[in-house]
Each structure stands twice: as C-alpha cells, then as structure tokens.
Amino acid sequence: MSFIDKAKGAARSIGQVAGDFAKTAGDKAQDLAQVAKEKTAYLKEVSALKNAIRDQKGVVAASKMAIAERMLELLDAGEANIPDDIRELGAKAKDALAQITALEEQIEELKAAAAAKNPEMEQELSKAIAAIDREQAVDIQPEPAETTAEPPAADDTTAEKASAE
C-alpha cells in the first residue's frame, strides 16, 4: 500500500468521524430546540394561569375592602344584623379563593407533566414561574389606619443589609 493510499484512507476516516460528530451535534441541537419549544409552551400556559390567579386575588382583595367599608357603615349606623349584600361579597371572595386553588393545582399538574417528560425542565420551570410571580405580584393593600403609636425601631442588621445593597 502506497503512502497516498494510506493518506486517502486516513482522510476518509477523519471525514467519517467529522460527519458523525456533526450528526450528533445536529441531533443534540434539535433536542435542545424541542425542549425549548416545550418549555415555552408550558410557560405560556403557566403565565395565563398566573394571570387568572392574579385576577382572582384582585377580586378577593376588592371584596374584602367592600366588606370592610360596608361593615364600618353598619357599625356607624348601629346596625347589628348582617345584610345580604355583605353575605354576597363574602361568597364572591370564597368563590375566587376556590378558583385560585384550582388554578394553582393546574400549575402543579403542568410542572409534574413537564418533569415527567424531562426532569431537568422542572427546575427551569420553577425558576421561570418564580420570575412570573415576582412580575405579577399583587400589591393591593388597604389604606393604613391612622395611629398615634410610634413605628417599631429599625433593626440595625436590616439597615446594614440595605446599605450593603
């Protein structure tokens, strides 16, 4: 066998190895693209469910505020009986809380389905869901009551942490 024949054989071997490597890399890239596509689909559905939860929490908060305002009106008027409109608001808040529970269960089912298909996706979804939670945080609070008490003293470690950031 001549040197040229040996060189041709080596070149074919190198070409075959390079081709196999390229095929494996392509397969891995397709797998990653499929995982990313599935993750996006799960996150889209989770985001929609989180929006529904946020909406229901808003209903709960608004109902609680309306109940509180109505109760204050009744107290001011000296009314001892609880009227039907307050009962309706309470029922509305309870219904919204039940819907929140059902929506949160759907999110857990989605996470479980994703984890069953790809265990690594569960951690990624949990991180993404936490980011959605932070982004969609409901910040509905009643107006602070007027008080004459002084606010609690600030903790020195809290001040140190705040200044370190």
N, C-alpha and C positions, 0 to 999 in steps of 0.2 A: 504494500500500500504506500502510495506516494505521500509526500508532505501536503500536497494540495488536496488530496482526498481526505486526509486527516483534518485539515483546516475546514473543508466543507462539512464534514461530519460534526465538528465542534460548533460550527456556526449554526447548523440545523438544531443541535441540542440547545444551544443558547436561545435560539429563536423560539423553540418549543417551550422552554422554561419561561421566557418572557411572555409568550402568548398565554400560558396557563396562569401566570401572575396577573396579567391584565384581565383575564376572565374572572378570576377570583375577586379582584378589586372591583370589577364591574358588578358582580353579584352582591358584594358587600354594600356597594353604593345603592343598589336597588333596594336591598333590605332596609338600609337606613332611611331611604326616601319613603318606603312604605310605612315604617314606624313613625316617621314624622307626620305623614298624612293621617294615620290613625290617631296620633296624639292630638293633632289639630281638630279632628272630628270630635274626639272626647271633650277637649277643652271648649269647643264651641257649644256643645250641649250643656256642659257644666256651667259655662258662663250664662247661658239662657236660664238655667235653673237658679243660679245665684241671683240673677236679676229678679226672678219671680219671688225668691225669698226676701230680697230687699224690699220689694213692693209690699209684701205681706207684713213685714216688720213695720213699714210705714203705716199700714192700716192699723196695726196693733197700737203703735205709738199715738196716732191720731185719735183712736177710740179711747185710749186711756186718758188723754188730755180732755176729750169731750166729757168723759165720765167725771173727771175731777172738777171741771168747770160747772157741770150740772149739779154735782153734789154740793159744791160751795153755794150755788144759788139756792138750793133747797135748805141748806143749813141757815143761810141768811134769812130765808122766809119762815124758818121754824117748822118746816115740813118733816114729818117723821116717817112717812111711807115712801117707799122707793117706786117711782113711776115706771111704766112700761118702756119708755124711751131709754132709760138707763139700762134696763134689762136687755134691750135690743143691742145697745152698744157693747155690753158685756158679751153677749152671744156672738156678735161680729168679731170681737177680739179673740174669743175662743176658737172660732172657725178659722181665722187667719193663723193662729198658732198651730192648729191641726194641719193646715196646708203647708206651713213651714216644715213641720216634722216629716210629712210625706215627701216634700221636695228634697230634704236632706237625705232621706232614705234612698231616693233615686240617685243622688250623687254618690252615695256609698256603693250602690249597685254598679254604677258606671266604673268607679275605681276598682271594684272587685273584678269586673269583666276585663278591664284593661290589664290588671295584674295577672289574671289567669292566662291571658294571651301572651303577655310579655312582662315578667316580674320587674324588670328594670323600669318599665313605664310607670309603675305605681308611685315610685319615689318622685319621678319627674312631674307626674300629675299632682301629687300632694304639694310640691313647691309652687306649681302654677296656680293651683286652687288657692293657696295661701296668698299669692300675689293678687288674685281676683278679689279675695276677701278684703285685703287692705285697700284696694282700689274702690271697692263698693261699700265701704264701711258706712253704716247708717249712724248718723250723728244727730238724732232728734232727742233733745232733752228739754224738760220743762224749764221755764224761766226760774232763776234762783229766787228763793224766798228771801224777803228782807229779814235780816237778823242783826242783833246788836253784839253777838258773840264775836270774839276775835278769831281770825283764821288760825289753824294749827301752825306751830312753828315749823319752818322748813328743816328737814333733816340735812345735816352737814354733808353726808355722803351723797345725797341727791344733788346738792349744789356742786360738789366736786365732779360728779359724773356729767352734769350739764356743761360745766366749763371745759371738761376734757373733750367733749364732742365739738 
